[in-house]
Every structure is written in C-alpha cells, then in structure tokens.
Amino acid sequence: MMVNWNIINSSERDTSSQSIRKAIVSVLTRHYPGSIVDCIEKKYNAYKIHLMNGLCLTFDADGRRINTQ
C-alpha cells in the first residue's frame, strides 16, 4: 500500500494524519491488502479514503470505519 500520510486534503486546511493513521492502515492492510490509495479527504469529522480500484471507504475522526450505503 502506498500513500503520502503527511498531508490529508481538507476543505478547511491541511491536517496531520498522525492521530488516525494507525487505525486506517490496520483496516486497509487487513481487509484490502495490496490496495493503492488514490487520495484521502477530510470532510467535517470524517475521512474518505479513495482506492485506485474505485472503492471509497469512510472513517470517523478516530479512524474507525463507518459503514455507508
């Protein structure tokens, strides 16, 4: 999995991902091994992880996966 974890694109400003990185990486490596992250966006209190295979995963501010329809 390749991603630049230093910067997360935010609608307000750039935010460090250090506080959520471990939880998100754990989910991605466990459930989506070999996936490549296309981009990471912060929207309000959620993080959207777009994978190159077209999937979009949503995580809360603590890095927990949010099930969306």
C-alpha positions in Angstrom: 0.0 0.0 0.0 1.4 3.4 -1.0 0.2 6.7 0.3 1.6 10.0 1.5 0.4 10.1 5.1 1.9 13.5 5.8 -0.9 15.6 4.4 -4.7 14.9 4.2 -6.7 17.2 1.9 -9.3 19.1 3.9 -12.0 21.5 2.9 -10.8 23.8 5.7 -7.0 23.3 5.8 -4.3 20.6 5.6 -4.3 18.4 8.7 -1.8 15.9 10.0 -2.9 12.3 9.8 -0.8 11.1 12.7 -3.8 10.6 15.1 -5.8 8.4 12.7 -3.1 6.8 10.6 -2.6 3.5 12.5 -6.3 2.6 12.7 -6.9 3.3 9.0 -3.7 1.4 7.9 -4.8 -1.5 10.0 -8.2 -1.7 8.2 -6.6 -1.3 4.8 -3.9 -3.9 5.3 -6.3 -6.4 6.9 -9.3 -6.1 4.5 -7.8 -4.5 1.4 -4.2 -6.0 1.0 -2.3 -4.7 -1.9 -4.7 -1.7 -2.4 -3.3 1.6 -3.6 -4.7 4.8 -2.0 -5.6 7.3 -4.7 -6.5 10.2 -2.3 -7.5 11.0 1.3 -10.0 13.7 2.0 -11.2 15.2 5.3 -14.9 16.2 5.3 -16.1 17.7 8.6 -15.5 14.9 11.1 -14.9 12.1 8.6 -12.1 10.9 6.4 -12.8 9.5 2.9 -10.2 7.1 1.5 -10.4 6.6 -2.3 -8.7 3.5 -3.5 -7.4 3.1 -7.1 -9.8 0.1 -7.6 -12.7 2.5 -7.3 -13.7 1.8 -3.7 -14.3 4.7 -1.3 -14.0 4.0 2.4 -15.2 6.3 5.1 -13.7 6.6 8.6 -14.7 8.7 11.6 -12.3 11.2 13.3 -10.9 8.4 15.5 -10.1 6.2 12.4 -13.0 3.8 12.9 -14.6 2.5 9.7 -18.1 3.9 9.0 -20.4 1.7 7.0 -22.1 3.8 4.3 -24.7 2.8 1.8 
